[in-house]
């Protein structure tokens, strides 16, 4: 990789890390000051929409080969989040105040303030052990704060969360809430006849489209999730070889 490409990727990932850090800070301060999750979208919705729109560059990065892995997985992740944000949450005000929006934004922000600094530092040849730990070993460790919030908001038994969070990472929480939120949005989509003008030329409605997406989403998400573990296994093997040498 050329020095110019490394400088560009360092700048891009650093700016994304900064943006997601602001998002996480706003979410937590809003929640702690009001003890409510209703204002999550008002606090960070526009910022997250901007960050997600700019993240399309990651698809281009894979397509032109300046990062490994190709463009398929980045496109799947970007497409899923973007559809969720712009087509559903942005257009349906009743959905914006649901607890699932807060949980999804919190999970996204928590994961991205780890992922982007890791990528940025690797661009300049720095790989602090604590960032590597957070990026890969935290896949199987959940923050107690997140467990408590899920316990209080969703009335899920804490014992179940502790077991569940021992095996799944933040990605599971964010994607589960994303699917749950799309399901909750279905009545509003049907009531508002969302995107009826566009789908009038087709044999199905947007309501039908979202139902099909909900059926397919777990299988698409599984591919992304397995990719995370593949990355983790590859990284840990490299670190083990370095220690042996």
Protein Blocks (a to p, Z undefined) as FASTA:
>chain_A
ZZklmmmmmmmmmmmmmmmmmmmmmmmmmmmmnopaklmmmmmmmmmmmmmmmmmmmmmm
mmnopaghijmlmmmmmmmmmmmmmmmmmmmmklmmpmklmmmmmmmmmmmmmmmmmmmm
mmnopacfklmmmmmmmmmcccfklmmmmmmmnopafklmmmmmmmbcfklmmmmmmmmm
mmmmmmmmmmnopaklmmmmpcbdfklmmmmmmmmmmmmmmmmmmmmmmmmmmmmmmmmm
mmmZZ
